[in-house]
Amino acid sequence: MRRTRPYGEEMQRFQEQWDMTDHQGKLNLCANQNPPISYGTGKAWRMGSIDEKPPRPEFTKTPESEREVVINLPPVELREYIPGKVGKGNPETQVVVLGDGHAGEKTPSYNKEVYKRRLDTLFQSTMTINALHRNLYPLNDLVVLDVGDNVQGENPFQGSTIGAVEMGAVEQVYDLALPTLINLLCSFKQEFRTVKFYGVRGNHGKYSRTAPRTSNWDLALYRALASAKLPKGIEINYSDDFKALVDIEGFRFFVFHGDQSSATMGIPYFALTRKVRSWYSSFGHFNYAVCGHFHKEDFLRIDSRVKLLINGALVTDDPFALEVVGTSSIPTHWTFGVHRRHGITWLYALTLDKTFLPEGLSK
């Protein structure tokens, strides 16, 4: 679905902003619409009449007995995905890694508004990379790998004490993480033909030390996503196990959170390498392993058969990263492309807050 064109004062403001900015500003103006629109749509709006009202939609009333039970969420209007002009190379699938959002956690540099803003930056940065690579080959399909710890939870042994969280776990899931992730996935759907989501549970979602492993707030979030009435073309998958094996362009990705290897002096590279090699034999061969948990991005080769990709986090100034990993993390997430013959062909660590961008050293 395309967004209904504005009219009246809203259209007048849009046209004034369009006339006052350069080409890049016009692209930013289109991207900041809710939902975002293409440059061609923005240009059409500029040429349209200010007072022309959109046609009144026609609704067919569904009998009460035939209505589906869905999660009550704000309506989402999506424009139809139309592939743009691209290069003539072989098509690839783009992948985005999510995780360690810790929605509801509060630190000196992080809160619920920062959480939502950084996920919005993730969308914008992903599409910037996508636009660059579409000059070479088609990128029509997106895979989202979620490595868990989407919410902070309520376990005091994991830092969820009074003053360190802004809300309880139920509100973290249903009032913050769920609508924000739905908005992100629907925004991606406007830019890709298909969006496939795969999630695994993290350790912060576990209610207590004695609770079953499946009593996990990450799984509650994934089940709510799967129950929501999402637009056609968005597919939600999640694993009740600690891991998921995902096929992307014929290559197998072993997705897990990372808390299976304890950290005492930074990232436990030796323990992770040993675990990945063991899982390679236990769960069938795979080409790539993807995890999070350590709040610090890295990409390393395990051996000649497997590479390990460690995702960063959304949260910053987190006590875990400072006390266990020993570093103040920056908000980064990975995006990469997968080719049907070559596997991962390009890889970008997206910095999700411009205040953490590196500064050049003076001469």
ZATI-17008 format. One record per residue: residue in three letters; x, y, z of N, C-alpha, C in turn; residue number from 1. Coordinates in steps of 0.05 Angstrom, whole numbers. Layout:
res  n.u  n.v  n.w  ca.u  ca.v  ca.w  c.u  c.v  c.w  n
Ala  X  Y  Z  X  Y  Z  X  Y  Z  NUM;
...
***
This chain:
res  n.u  n.v  n.w  ca.u  ca.v  ca.w  c.u  c.v  c.w  n
Met  17  -24  0  0  0  0  17  25  0  1;
Arg  9  45  -15  23  70  -15  11  89  6  2;
Arg  27  106  17  17  125  36  -2  145  23  3;
Thr  -24  151  36  -43  171  25  -30  198  24  4;
Arg  -32  212  1  -19  238  -2  -32  259  16  5;
Pro  -15  275  30  -26  296  47  -39  318  32  6;
Tyr  -53  335  45  -66  359  33  -68  381  53  7;
Gly  -76  405  44  -79  427  62  -53  437  73  8;
Glu  -52  444  99  -28  455  111  -5  435  111  9;
Glu  -11  410  115  11  390  114  24  389  87  10;
Met  8  390  65  20  390  39  35  416  33  11;
Gln  25  438  43  39  464  39  66  464  53  12;
Arg  67  453  78  93  452  92  112  434  77  13;
Phe  102  411  66  120  393  51  131  407  27  14;
Gln  114  421  12  123  434  -13  143  457  -7  15;
Glu  139  471  15  157  493  23  185  481  30  16;
Gln  185  459  46  210  446  53  224  435  28  17;
Trp  209  424  10  220  413  -15  234  435  -31  18;
Asp  222  459  -33  234  480  -49  258  493  -36  19;
Met  260  490  -10  282  504  5  307  488  8  20;
Thr  307  462  -2  330  445  4  342  435  -22  21;
Asp  367  424  -20  380  413  -43  372  384  -47  22;
His  385  370  -66  377  343  -73  379  324  -49  23;
Gln  401  326  -34  405  308  -11  383  315  10  24;
Gly  377  340  13  356  348  32  329  337  24  25;
Lys  324  336  -2  299  324  -11  298  294  -5  26;
Leu  320  280  -8  321  252  -1  316  248  29  27;
Asn  328  265  45  324  263  74  295  269  81  28;
Leu  283  288  68  255  295  72  237  271  66  29;
Cys  242  257  44  227  234  37  230  212  58  30;
Ala  255  208  67  261  187  86  248  192  113  31;
Asn  244  217  120  233  224  146  202  223  147  32;
Gln  189  218  124  161  215  125  153  189  139  33;
Asn  129  188  149  120  164  164  96  152  151  34;
Pro  99  130  136  124  116  130  141  130  109  35;
Pro  167  124  106  183  137  86  172  134  57  36;
Ile  178  153  40  169  152  13  193  154  -6  37;
Ser  189  147  -31  210  149  -51  213  177  -61  38;
Tyr  236  183  -73  241  209  -85  220  216  -106  39;
Gly  212  196  -122  192  200  -143  165  208  -131  40;
Thr  158  195  -108  133  202  -95  134  231  -84  41;
Gly  157  238  -72  160  265  -62  157  286  -84  42;
Lys  169  280  -107  168  298  -130  139  301  -139  43;
Ala  124  279  -139  96  280  -147  80  297  -127  44;
Trp  86  293  -101  72  310  -81  77  340  -86  45;
Arg  102  346  -93  109  374  -97  93  386  -120  46;
Met  87  371  -140  72  381  -163  42  380  -159  47;
Gly  33  367  -137  4  364  -133  -9  389  -122  48;
Ser  -35  388  -121  -51  410  -110  -51  409  -80  49;
Ile  -50  433  -67  -50  434  -38  -77  425  -26  50;
Asp  -99  433  -39  -125  429  -28  -139  404  -37  51;
Glu  -125  388  -54  -138  364  -64  -138  342  -43  52;
Lys  -162  334  -35  -165  314  -14  -162  286  -26  53;
Pro  -150  267  -11  -148  240  -21  -175  227  -22  54;
Pro  -179  206  -39  -205  193  -40  -211  179  -14  55;
Arg  -237  178  -7  -246  165  17  -244  135  14  56;
Pro  -230  121  31  -228  92  28  -254  78  33  57;
Glu  -258  56  20  -282  40  23  -276  16  40  58;
Phe  -293  11  60  -288  -11  79  -311  -31  77  59;
Thr  -303  -56  79  -323  -78  80  -324  -88  109  60;
Lys  -347  -87  121  -349  -95  149  -349  -125  151  61;
Thr  -331  -135  168  -329  -164  173  -346  -172  196  62;
Pro  -362  -193  193  -378  -202  216  -361  -208  240  63;
Glu  -372  -203  264  -357  -207  289  -346  -236  291  64;
Ser  -362  -255  282  -354  -283  285  -331  -291  267  65;
Glu  -325  -275  246  -304  -282  227  -278  -266  232  66;
Arg  -278  -248  252  -255  -232  257  -233  -248  271  67;
Glu  -208  -243  262  -185  -257  274  -177  -242  299  68;
Val  -167  -257  318  -157  -245  343  -127  -238  338  69;
Val  -121  -212  338  -94  -203  333  -86  -183  356  70;
Ile  -61  -178  357  -51  -159  377  -59  -131  370  71;
Asn  -69  -116  389  -79  -89  383  -55  -70  380  72;
Leu  -50  -63  355  -27  -45  349  -37  -23  331  73;
Pro  -23  0  331  -30  22  313  -30  13  284  74;
Pro  -48  23  267  -49  15  239  -23  24  225  75;
Val  -14  7  207  10  13  191  3  14  162  76;
Glu  10  36  149  5  39  120  31  35  105  77;
Leu  31  16  87  55  10  72  51  15  42  78;
Arg  71  26  29  70  28  1  80  2  -11  79;
Glu  72  -5  -35  80  -30  -48  110  -28  -56  80;
Tyr  124  -50  -52  153  -50  -60  154  -52  -91  81;
Ile  169  -33  -103  173  -33  -132  204  -33  -136  82;
Pro  215  -55  -147  244  -55  -151  253  -32  -169  83;
Gly  275  -19  -160  286  3  -176  306  -7  -196  84;
Lys  317  12  -211  337  5  -231  363  -4  -216  85;
Val  374  -26  -225  398  -37  -211  418  -45  -232  86;
Gly  442  -52  -222  463  -62  -239  456  -90  -250  87;
Lys  473  -101  -267  467  -126  -280  481  -150  -268  88;
Gly  493  -146  -244  507  -169  -232  488  -189  -220  89;
Asn  499  -211  -209  482  -232  -197  468  -221  -172  90;
Pro  443  -228  -168  429  -218  -144  441  -229  -118  91;
Glu  439  -214  -97  448  -222  -70  425  -218  -51  92;
Thr  427  -230  -27  409  -225  -5  423  -208  16  93;
Gln  410  -186  25  422  -170  46  413  -181  73  94;
Val  431  -179  93  426  -189  120  431  -167  139  95;
Val  414  -164  160  418  -146  182  418  -163  208  96;
Val  437  -158  225  438  -172  251  427  -153  273  97;
Leu  407  -162  287  395  -147  310  403  -161  336  98;
Gly  399  -147  358  403  -160  384  415  -141  404  99;
Asp  414  -150  429  425  -134  452  414  -106  452  100;
Gly  387  -104  446  374  -77  448  369  -69  476  101;
His  365  -89  494  360  -83  523  339  -61  526  102;
Ala  317  -64  512  296  -44  515  286  -42  544  103;
Gly  285  -18  553  276  -12  580  299  -7  599  104;
Glu  324  -13  591  347  -7  608  353  23  607  105;
Lys  363  34  629  369  62  631  398  65  641  106;
Thr  414  79  624  442  85  631  446  115  626  107;
Pro  470  126  632  475  154  627  471  162  597  108;
Ser  474  143  579  471  150  550  449  134  536  109;
Tyr  431  121  551  412  103  539  386  104  554  110;
Asn  364  105  539  337  103  550  318  94  527  111;
Lys  292  93  533  273  83  513  273  100  487  112;
Glu  276  126  490  276  143  466  301  139  449  113;
Val  324  135  462  349  130  448  347  102  434  114;
Tyr  334  83  448  330  57  436  315  59  409  115;
Lys  293  74  409  277  77  385  293  93  363  116;
Arg  307  113  372  322  129  353  345  113  340  117;
Arg  358  96  355  380  81  343  370  59  324  118;
Leu  347  48  329  335  29  310  326  44  284  119;
Asp  317  68  287  311  84  263  336  90  247  120;
Thr  358  96  261  384  100  247  393  74  234  121;
Leu  388  51  246  394  26  234  380  23  207  122;
Phe  355  30  206  340  28  181  352  46  160  123;
Gln  357  72  167  368  91  148  396  82  138  124;
Ser  413  73  156  440  65  149  439  40  131  125;
Thr  421  21  138  419  -3  121  411  4  93  126;
Met  392  23  90  383  30  63  404  46  48  127;
Thr  421  61  63  443  75  50  462  55  37  128;
Ile  469  34  52  487  14  41  473  -1  18  129;
Asn  447  -6  22  432  -20  1  432  -4  -25  130;
Ala  429  22  -23  428  39  -47  455  38  -62  131;
Leu  477  37  -47  503  36  -59  507  10  -75  132;
His  499  -12  -62  504  -38  -75  484  -44  -97  133;
Arg  461  -32  -96  441  -36  -118  451  -24  -144  134;
Asn  471  -8  -143  483  2  -169  498  -20  -183  135;
Leu  504  -43  -169  519  -65  -180  502  -89  -186  136;
Tyr  482  -95  -169  466  -119  -173  441  -117  -156  137;
Pro  421  -134  -162  395  -132  -147  399  -141  -118  138;
Leu  385  -127  -100  383  -134  -71  354  -131  -64  139;
Asn  338  -151  -70  309  -150  -67  299  -163  -42  140;
Asp  316  -180  -29  307  -195  -5  325  -189  19  141;
Leu  312  -188  42  326  -182  67  321  -204  87  142;
Val  343  -211  102  341  -230  124  350  -216  149  143;
Val  334  -217  170  341  -205  196  347  -227  216  144;
Leu  371  -228  227  380  -247  247  380  -233  274  145;
Asp  363  -242  292  361  -229  319  374  -248  339  146;
Val  396  -239  352  411  -257  370  403  -254  399  147;
Gly  380  -241  404  369  -241  431  376  -217  448  148;
Asp  368  -218  474  370  -196  493  357  -171  482  149;
Asn  333  -174  471  319  -151  460  308  -133  482  150;
Val  303  -145  506  294  -129  528  312  -134  552  151;
Gln  311  -115  571  329  -117  594  319  -138  614  152;
Gly  293  -142  616  283  -161  636  281  -150  664  153;
Glu  276  -168  683  272  -159  711  291  -172  731  154;
Asn  309  -188  721  327  -203  739  347  -185  752  155;
Pro  345  -182  779  364  -163  792  393  -173  791  156;
Phe  398  -199  787  425  -209  785  438  -202  759  157;
Gln  422  -191  740  432  -182  714  432  -152  712  158;
Gly  429  -138  734  430  -109  734  403  -95  731  159;
Ser  381  -111  732  354  -99  729  343  -91  756  160;
Thr  356  -71  768  349  -61  795  334  -34  792  161;
Ile  323  -25  814  308  1  813  328  23  805  162;
Gly  320  39  786  337  60  776  352  52  751  163;
Ala  354  26  746  369  17  722  350  9  700  164;
Val  324  8  705  304  2  685  282  24  686  165;
Glu  269  29  663  248  49  662  221  37  664  166;
Met  218  10  661  192  -3  662  196  -32  667  167;
Gly  174  -46  673  175  -75  678  178  -90  652  168;
Ala  182  -117  654  187  -133  631  164  -134  612  169;
Val  139  -135  622  116  -136  605  114  -111  588  170;
Glu  119  -88  600  119  -62  585  143  -61  566  171;
Gln  166  -72  574  189  -73  556  182  -88  530  172;
Val  168  -110  533  161  -126  510  139  -113  493  173;
Tyr  116  -109  506  92  -102  491  88  -72  485  174;
Asp  100  -55  502  96  -26  498  120  -13  484  175;
Leu  143  -26  484  167  -14  473  179  -31  450  176;
Ala  189  -54  456  203  -70  436  185  -79  413  177;
Leu  161  -89  420  143  -100  399  135  -79  379  178;
Pro  123  -56  387  116  -37  366  139  -25  351  179;
Thr  162  -22  364  186  -11  351  197  -31  330  180;
Leu  198  -57  337  207  -76  317  187  -80  294  181;
Ile  161  -78  300  142  -80  279  145  -57  259  182;
Asn  149  -33  270  154  -10  253  179  -13  236  183;
Leu  200  -25  248  225  -29  233  220  -49  210  184;
Leu  207  -72  216  203  -92  196  184  -82  174  185;
Cys  164  -67  181  146  -56  161  160  -35  143  186;
Ser  178  -20  155  194  -1  140  212  -15  120  187;
Phe  224  -37  129  241  -54  111  224  -65  89  188;
Lys  199  -73  95  182  -86  75  176  -67  51  189;
Gln  177  -41  56  172  -22  35  196  -20  16  190;
Glu  219  -30  25  243  -28  9  253  -55  -2  191;
Phe  241  -77  7  249  -104  -1  225  -120  -10  192;
Arg  229  -139  -28  207  -157  -36  198  -175  -14  193;
Thr  218  -186  1  211  -203  24  229  -196  47  194;
Val  219  -199  72  234  -195  96  230  -220  114  195;
Lys  251  -235  119  250  -259  135  265  -254  161  196;
Phe  251  -258  183  261  -253  210  266  -280  224  197;
Tyr  290  -283  236  297  -306  252  307  -297  279  198;
Gly  296  -308  301  304  -300  327  312  -323  345  199;
Val  332  -318  363  339  -337  384  339  -322  410  200;
Arg  336  -336  432  334  -324  458  361  -316  469  201;
Gly  361  -295  486  385  -286  500  383  -294  529  202;
Asn  402  -285  545  402  -291  573  387  -271  590  203;
His  385  -246  581  371  -226  597  341  -230  597  204;
Gly  331  -245  578  303  -251  577  294  -272  597  205;
Lys  312  -286  608  305  -307  628  296  -294  654  206;
Tyr  273  -304  664  260  -291  686  277  -293  712  207;
Ser  288  -317  717  304  -321  741  323  -344  736  208;
Arg  341  -348  755  360  -370  753  347  -398  752  209;
Thr  325  -400  766  312  -426  769  289  -430  748  210;
Ala  283  -410  733  261  -412  713  270  -430  690  211;
Pro  251  -443  677  258  -459  652  270  -440  631  212;
Arg  287  -452  614  299  -435  593  280  -424  574  213;
Thr  257  -437  571  237  -427  552  219  -405  564  214;
Ser  222  -401  591  208  -378  603  225  -353  599  215;
Asn  223  -342  576  243  -322  567  228  -299  553  216;
Trp  234  -275  559  220  -252  548  226  -248  518  217;
Asp  249  -258  509  254  -257  480  234  -274  465  218;
Leu  228  -298  476  208  -316  463  180  -303  464  219;
Ala  174  -289  486  148  -276  487  146  -254  465  220;
Leu  168  -240  461  169  -220  439  166  -233  412  221;
Tyr  180  -255  407  178  -268  381  150  -279  376  222;
Arg  138  -290  397  111  -301  393  91  -279  387  223;
Ala  95  -256  400  77  -233  395  81  -223  366  224;
Leu  106  -223  357  112  -215  329  98  -235  310  225;
Ala  100  -261  316  88  -281  298  58  -279  298  226;
Ser  46  -270  320  16  -268  323  5  -242  311  227;
Ala  23  -222  308  14  -196  298  6  -199  268  228;
Lys  -13  -183  260  -22  -184  232  -4  -166  215  229;
Leu  18  -178  205  38  -163  190  32  -164  160  230;
Pro  42  -145  145  38  -145  116  49  -170  103  231;
Lys  37  -178  81  46  -201  66  75  -196  56  232;
Gly  91  -216  59  119  -214  51  138  -213  75  233;
Ile  127  -209  100  143  -210  124  139  -237  138  234;
Glu  160  -251  142  159  -278  153  174  -278  180  235;
Ile  161  -288  201  172  -288  228  179  -317  236  236;
Asn  204  -322  242  213  -349  251  229  -345  277  237;
Tyr  226  -364  296  242  -363  320  246  -391  331  238;
Ser  266  -394  347  274  -421  357  270  -422  387  239;
Asp  257  -444  396  255  -449  425  281  -460  436  240;
Asp  299  -468  419  325  -477  427  344  -454  430  241;
Phe  369  -459  439  388  -437  443  399  -427  416  242;
Lys  394  -443  395  406  -436  369  386  -439  347  243;
Ala  393  -429  324  377  -433  299  396  -436  276  244;
Leu  390  -454  258  405  -458  233  389  -446  211  245;
Val  400  -426  198  386  -410  178  401  -413  151  246;
Asp  385  -419  130  396  -421  103  393  -395  89  247;
Ile  415  -384  79  414  -359  63  430  -363  38  248;
Glu  417  -363  15  429  -367  -11  446  -393  -12  249;
Gly  436  -414  2  450  -439  2  472  -442  23  250;
Phe  477  -421  38  498  -422  59  484  -424  87  251;
Arg  495  -440  105  483  -445  131  495  -426  152  252;
Phe  477  -413  167  485  -395  188  476  -406  215  253;
Phe  495  -410  233  489  -420  260  486  -395  278  254;
Val  461  -390  287  455  -365  302  450  -373  331  255;
Phe  465  -359  350  461  -364  378  467  -338  393  256;
His  461  -337  419  464  -311  433  493  -306  440  257;
Gly  507  -325  453  535  -322  461  540  -326  490  258;
Asp  519  -327  507  524  -330  536  532  -359  543  259;
Gln  533  -376  523  543  -404  528  573  -404  534  260;
Ser  587  -383  528  615  -380  535  619  -357  554  261;
Ser  627  -363  579  629  -343  599  652  -324  594  262;
Ala  648  -298  600  669  -278  596  679  -269  623  263;
Thr  705  -271  628  717  -261  652  737  -240  647  264;
Met  750  -240  624  770  -220  617  765  -212  587  265;
Gly  743  -199  582  736  -191  555  722  -214  540  266;
Ile  722  -212  514  709  -233  497  726  -259  499  267;
Pro  713  -281  506  728  -307  509  732  -320  482  268;
Tyr  751  -310  467  755  -320  440  762  -350  439  269;
Phe  779  -358  457  786  -387  458  762  -404  463  270;
Ala  746  -397  483  722  -413  489  702  -412  466  271;
Leu  698  -389  454  680  -388  431  689  -405  408  272;
Thr  715  -404  402  726  -420  380  721  -450  386  273;
Arg  726  -458  410  722  -487  417  693  -494  415  274;
Lys  674  -477  424  646  -483  423  637  -485  394  275;
Val  644  -466  378  635  -466  350  645  -491  335  276;
Arg  670  -498  340  680  -523  327  665  -547  336  277;
Ser  657  -548  362  642  -571  372  614  -571  360  278;
Trp  601  -548  359  574  -547  347  575  -554  317  279;
Tyr  597  -547  304  600  -553  276  597  -583  271  280;
Ser  608  -599  290  606  -628  287  579  -639  298  281;
Ser  569  -626  319  545  -636  333  519  -631  318  282;
Phe  517  -608  305  492  -599  293  493  -599  262  283;
Gly  513  -611  251  516  -611  222  533  -587  213  284;
His  545  -590  191  564  -569  181  549  -543  175  285;
Phe  562  -521  180  552  -494  173  575  -477  165  286;
Asn  569  -455  151  590  -438  139  597  -414  157  287;
Tyr  577  -404  172  581  -380  188  566  -384  215  288;
Ala  578  -372  236  565  -371  262  561  -342  269  289;
Val  538  -335  281  531  -307  287  521  -306  316  290;
Cys  533  -288  332  524  -286  360  525  -256  368  291;
Gly  517  -251  392  518  -224  404  530  -226  432  292;
His  515  -215  452  520  -219  481  543  -202  491  293;
Phe  565  -198  476  589  -185  487  590  -155  482  294;
His  569  -145  468  567  -116  464  591  -103  450  295;
Lys  603  -119  433  627  -109  419  629  -125  393  296;
Glu  629  -110  370  629  -124  344  656  -135  338  297;
Asp  657  -158  324  681  -171  315  675  -191  293  298;
Phe  694  -198  278  690  -217  256  716  -232  253  299;
Leu  716  -258  258  741  -273  258  737  -301  245  300;
Arg  758  -311  234  757  -338  222  764  -359  244  301;
Ile  745  -379  246  750  -400  266  770  -420  254  302;
Asp  765  -428  229  784  -445  215  777  -443  185  303;
Ser  787  -461  169  784  -458  140  755  -462  131  304;
Arg  738  -473  150  710  -478  142  690  -458  153  305;
Val  696  -445  175  676  -429  189  687  -402  197  306;
Lys  670  -381  194  676  -355  205  655  -348  226  307;
Leu  663  -333  246  646  -324  268  642  -294  267  308;
Leu  617  -285  268  610  -257  268  598  -250  295  309;
Ile  609  -232  310  599  -223  336  586  -196  332  310;
Asn  561  -193  339  546  -168  335  551  -149  359  311;
Gly  548  -123  353  549  -103  374  523  -101  388  312;
Ala  518  -79  403  494  -75  418  482  -47  412  313;
Leu  456  -44  419  444  -17  418  451  -1  443  314;
Val  452  -15  466  456  -1  492  485  8  494  315;
Thr  489  30  508  516  40  514  518  46  544  316;
Asp  543  48  553  549  51  582  535  30  599  317;
Asp  534  6  588  522  -17  602  541  -28  622  318;
Pro  532  -33  647  550  -44  668  563  -70  659  319;
Phe  549  -87  645  561  -113  636  585  -108  619  320;
Ala  583  -91  599  605  -86  581  629  -73  596  321;
Leu  623  -56  615  644  -42  629  658  -61  649  322;
Glu  643  -78  663  654  -95  684  665  -121  673  323;
Val  652  -133  653  660  -160  644  677  -158  619  324;
Val  667  -145  598  682  -143  573  705  -123  577  325;
Gly  701  -104  595  723  -85  601  725  -62  582  326;
Thr  704  -55  568  704  -33  550  677  -19  549  327;
Ser  677  6  543  652  20  539  644  17  510  328;
Ser  624  1  504  617  -6  477  604  18  463  329;
Ile  605  17  436  591  36  419  568  21  405  330;
Pro  547  35  399  523  22  387  528  15  357  331;
Thr  533  -11  352  538  -20  325  522  -45  319  332;
His  514  -48  294  502  -73  284  513  -79  257  333;
Trp  514  -105  250  525  -113  224  503  -113  202  334;
Thr  511  -107  178  496  -114  154  515  -124  133  335;
Phe  506  -144  118  524  -156  98  508  -168  76  336;
Gly  522  -175  54  509  -187  31  518  -216  28  337;
Val  500  -233  18  506  -261  14  501  -268  -15  338;
His  521  -279  -28  520  -287  -56  517  -317  -58  339;
Arg  502  -327  -77  495  -356  -78  520  -373  -83  340;
Arg  542  -362  -93  566  -378  -97  589  -370  -79  341;
His  590  -345  -70  613  -335  -55  607  -331  -25  342;
Gly  582  -335  -16  576  -330  12  576  -300  18  343;
Ile  586  -292  41  587  -264  49  608  -250  31  344;
Thr  599  -230  17  616  -216  -2  624  -188  8  345;
Trp  607  -176  25  614  -150  36  601  -148  64  346;
Leu  613  -131  81  606  -130  109  610  -102  120  347;
Tyr  590  -91  133  592  -64  144  583  -65  174  348;
Ala  599  -52  191  591  -47  219  578  -19  220  349;
Leu  552  -19  224  537  7  223  538  19  251  350;
Thr  548  44  252  548  59  277  521  73  279  351;
Leu  506  67  301  478  75  303  473  101  318  352;
Asp  494  115  325  492  141  338  516  158  330  353;
Lys  511  180  318  533  196  307  552  207  328  354;
Thr  542  208  353  560  217  375  583  198  380  355;
Phe  581  173  369  602  153  373  619  149  349  356;
Leu  615  166  328  632  163  305  661  171  312  357;
Pro  681  158  299  709  165  306  716  193  297  358;
Glu  735  204  311  745  231  306  773  229  294  359;
Gly  779  244  274  805  244  262  826  256  281  360;
Leu  850  246  280  872  256  297  886  279  283  361;
Ser  890  301  298  904  324  287  933  318  282  362;
Lys  944  331  262  972  326  255  990  340  274  363;
***
